[in-house]
């Protein structure tokens, strides 16, 4: 097996080698964005500098002959890197520089690797390359809110020493909630692209019991985002320790949603995951196996979740993704149409203040349909028409509801009663 130290030095020297070495050798690197890795050829030397101290790295190889069982001579080739520096810097090199090389090599490896999207079947993971293009720049969301989330994520990645000092596992939980079509899945992809993390999409209904859930956790890597989408629909865990009030059961549940909930409940009957098992997965002793992991829950109905599941310390940051604002619309207009401003923007801003429309619906109306002429203006007009239709529909619904209310009559007599 190739030495891990040798591989780390080779990764670290890649940029210096391609800039300084006279002769280079190329290798195809699997699971990497680069595809081709260039390193210095044998007997080449490149210089490096760290904190004002200059060092020189050289590559070489030793060839020794050995015999196999059938006494055929075989060349045993061993490649190596040698490091040359002034003897007065010995302690500096051994205590600081070599540790710096290893850290930088790991950082380069993370940035250049091919990130993967994992899914589970029972207690095993399978994966495909993760190539979702979403970023926070293209996310239809208020600018200040995006900046707060990005700042929080970057602070987490730099927090290894902080988490060790306060005695907590290096992990963080995010709860994304809001109506369907508000961009919860897109935000998860943007988080992964920002941090260069792998994504683990955990399907709870495919997990038999708490033991399998624990095995899946152990098999995840560091620098990863573990996602459970629609946590309220995954398995029957929500609200087990508190009685649901009849009022809450009656509000907001139409026949279609009740049928969907029944189907999802039937699918999860084979799963024996308990609330206690899921809490241990998020926040128990086993959650500390491995570091730098983010756990994300998404839900359309945050009120359905057990308070123990989403309390601070488990889901540390709660992020509401709501209907499209004018700030979010401007991001979508720039993404889809390349527009910073248009005469229809004031009308759209006025309509957005009166109706509720998701970013997904706005994006669909802004999608160019390939028609001839001014695509941007046509798309904006289509959006205005769709929003005006929604506005009329909302007013009609309010009027119809008002008709069904009992009338009230107030009579004031001469005494003011």
N, C-alpha and C positions, 0 to 999 in steps of 0.2 A: 504494500500500500504506500502511496505517496505521503511523505511527511506533511502534517498539517502546518508546521512552521515553514517548510519550504514553499508550500502553496500560498501562505500568507505573505511571505516576502515577495514572491513572484507577482501577486496581486498588487501589492503596494508599489512595486517598481515599474508597473506597466507604463504609466505616463512618462516617467523619467527615461525608461528604456527607449520608447519610441522617439523621444526628443534628442537623446544623446548618443545612443549606441550606433556604431557603423554598420553592424550586421544584426538583423532581427530574424527571429523565427516566429511562425504563426501557428496557432492551435485553434481548433474549433471547440468552443466552450458550450457545453450543454446547459440548458436552463438559465441562459443569460440573454439580456437584450442585445449585447454587443455582437454575439455570434462568433466573432474572430478576436482572439487575444494575441497581442504582439508582445514579445519579451526579448531580452537581449540574448544573442547567440553565445555559444561557449567561448570562454576566454575574452569576453567583453567586460568593460568596466564603466560604471556611471557614478556620478557624484550626487550627494544629497546633503541638505543642510537643515538643521533643527536647532532653534534657539541660539543661532550664531555659531554652532559647532558643525564643522564640515566633516563628512565621512565619505568613504568610497565602497561601493558594492561591486563585486566581481563574480562572474559565473564560471563554473568549471565542471568537469566530470572525471571520474575515475573508472577505468575499465579493468576488470580482473577476470581471468579465465577460470571457470569451474567445470566439473564433469557431471553429467547426468547419470542415471542408473545404468544406461547403456554405454557409458564411457565416451559419449560424444561431447567434445568441448563446447561450452556455451559462454558467450561474452556477458558478463554481469556488469551492467553500466549503472553507475551511481552519480547523479547530478547533485550539485551543491551550490550555495552562495557563500561567499566569504566577505566579511566586513572588516575594513581597515580604518583605523582612526589613531589619533595621537594618544599615547599612553596616559597623559594627564587627564584625559576625559573618560577613563575607564569606568568610574562609578556612575558618571552621568549617562554613559551608554547603557550599562547594565540595568540601572534603576529607572531611567526615564525614557530613553530613546527607543529601546526595544519594545517597551509597553506601548509607546506611541505608534510604532509600526504595526503592531498587532491590532490596535483599535482602529487605525485608519484602514487597514486591510479589510476588517470586518465591515466597516462603513461603506467602502467601495463595493464590496461583495453584495451588500444589501441593495445599494443603489442600482447596480447593473444586473442583478438577477432577474430572471423571468418570474414575475409574481403569479401565484396560482389562486384559483377559486376552488375550494374544497367543498364536497358534500359527503354526507355519511350514509352508509348502508349498514344498519346494525351498529357494531362497535368499530367499524373500519372507515377510513376516509379514502375517497378517490378524488382526483382533481383534473382540471383543465386550465389552460393558460387564462389569466385574468387580463382582459384587454378593454375594459370599460373606459371610455374617454372622459367621464365626468370630472370636473374640477370645481373648486369653490368659486372661481371666476365666472363659470357658466351656470352657477346655481341661482335659480330665481328666488331671491331672498333679500331681506333688508340688509344693507351694507354693514351697519353696526353689529347686527346679530351674527353675521358671517365672521366678522373680525373677532368677535368675542369667542366664537367656537374654535376658530383657527388658533387663536392665542392659547386657549385651553389645551388643545391637542399638542401643540409644540411644547408647552410647558411640561406636559406629561412625559414626552419623549426625553426631556432633559432631567427628569426627576429621580433617577436611580438612587443617588445619594440621599435625597430628601426622604424617599419612601423607606430606605434602610434606617435612617436616623429616627423616624417616628414610629418604626416597628410595624409597618404595613406592607403587605404584598404589593409588588409593582404592577398594579392593574387599575383600570378605571372603567366605570360603568356609565353608559349613556342610554337614556330612555327617549326615543323619538315617538311622538304621538301627534295625531291630527287626522283629519278626514282623508279618505282615499284620494290619491292623485295630487297630494301636496308635496311629494318629492322625498319621501323617507328613504326609499331604496337608492335614489340618486345621491342623497347625502352620504350614505354609507360608502358608495363607490368613490365619492370625492374624498372622503376621509382616508380610504386605502391608498388613493393616488397621492395625496398630500404626504403621507407618512411612509410610503413604500412598504406597506404591510401586506401580508397574505390575508385572504378572506376565508373564513370557515363558516359556511352556511349550515347551521345545525337544524336538522329536521327532527323534532322531538317525537313525532308519531312513528318514526322508524326505529326508535330506541326502545328496547323491551323493558328495561328496568334501570334502577339507580346504578347498578354495577357497570352496565354498558356505558352509561353516561359518564361515569368516572374514567373509564378506559379511553373514551373519546377526548376527554380533557387532557389526559396525560399525553396523548398522541399529537396534540397541537404544539406548534413551534412558538418560540418567542417572536416578537415583532409581528403580531397577528391580531386580527379583529374577528371575534367570534360573534356571529349574528344569529338571533332567533327572531324571525319576522312573524308578525301577528301572534304574539305570545298569548293573547287572550283566546286564540282559536286553536293553538297547537295541541294541548292536552287539557284535561279537566282539572286545572289547578287553581283557577281564578276564584277568589272569594270563598275558599273552603273553610276559613276560620272565622267568618263573619256572616251573619244572616242577611240576605238581600231583602230589602224592603219591597213590598208589593208595588209601591209607587214607582220605584226604579225599574221593576220588571215590566211595567205597563208602558213607560215612556220610551219613545224612540224605537220600538221593536215592531216592525210590520211582519206580515206573513212570510215574505220572502226571506228576511233575515232569520226568522225562527226556523225555517226549513233548512237553511244553510248551516245554522248552528247545530241542528240535530244531525245532519250528515257528518259534520266535523266531529261531533261527539261519538258517533258510531265508529269513525275511523280511528279514534284514539283509545277505544276500549281495550285493544290489545297491548297498549302501553301501560306499564305499571310504575311509571315515574311518579314520585310523590313530591309535594311541595317542599318537604324537608330535603329530599335528594337534590332538587333544583337549587335550593338555597345553599347547600353545601358546594354545589358546582360553582356557584357565583362567588361565594364569600367564605367557604369553609377552609379547612386545613389543606385540602387537595388543590384549592385554587392558587396556592402559593408555589406549586410545582412549575417552575418556569417563570420568566418575568416578561415585562413589557408587553402586556396583553390588554386589549380593550374588549369589553363585552357590551353588545348593543342589543337592546330590545326595541321592537317596533309594535305599535298597536294603533288601531283606529278608535278604541274605546278605553281610555286610560282609567275611567271610573270602575271598570270591571275587574281590574287587577287587585290582587291581595296587597294590602299596604306593606306587609313584610317583604314582598318581592321587590318593591320599588323604593324602599326607604333609602335615605342618604347613607352612603357607605357601601351600598350594593349598586344602585343606580345613582351615581354621584351627581350627574348633571341631567336635568330634565329639559328637553328641547321641544317646544311646540311648533309644529309646522302647520300653518293655517292657510287660509285662502289667499289668493294672489293679491298683492298690494301693488301700488303704482311703481314702487322701486323694483319689485320683482318683475313687473311687466317690462320695464325698460331694459332689464338684463335679457329677457327673452327676445325683445325686439332687436337688440344688438346681435344676439346669437343667431336668430333665424333670418333676419332681414338686413343686418348690417347697418341699422338706423340708430342714430343718436337722438334725432328729433324729427317730428313730422307734425303737420297742421292738425292731424286727428288726435294727437296725444292729449290735449286738454279735455276733449270729449271722453276719451277712454278713462282718464283720471277721474272725471266726474262719475262715470258709470261704475267704476270700481269701488267708489265710496258708497254706492247704493245697493249693490248686489254682491252675492257670494259666488265666486267662480274659482275653480282650482287652477294652479299653474299648468296642469296637464291639459285642461280644456283650452286655456289661452294658447298654449303651444300648438295644439292641434289646429286652431284657427289661423295661426301665423305660419303654418307649414306651407311653403309655396306648392301650388298644384300643377306647375308646369304650363300655365296658361301664358299666352302671348301678351305683351304690353308691360305695363308697370306692375310687376308682381307684388312689390312691397305695398303699394297703395291698395291694391285689390285685397291683399291679405288683411290689412288694417280695416278696410271697410267690412269685410266678412266678420271680423271680430266684433266690430261695433254693432252690426246687425244681430249677431248671436247674443250679445250682451243686452241689447234693447229688447229682444224677444224674452230673455230671462227676466228682465225688469218688469215687462208687462205681465208675465206669468206670475211673478211674485205678488204684484199688486192685486191680480185677480184672485189668487189664493187667499190673501188677507181679506179681501172684500167678501168672499164666500164664507170664510170663517166668521166674519162679523155679522153676517145675516143670521147665523144660527145662535147668536147670543141672546139671552132674554133682555128685553128692554127695561130700563129703570126710569122711574119718574120721581122727581123731587118736588115737594110742595112746601112752600114757606108761608106760614101764617103771619098774622099781624104782630104776633109776639116774638117772631124770629125763630120759631121752632119748625 
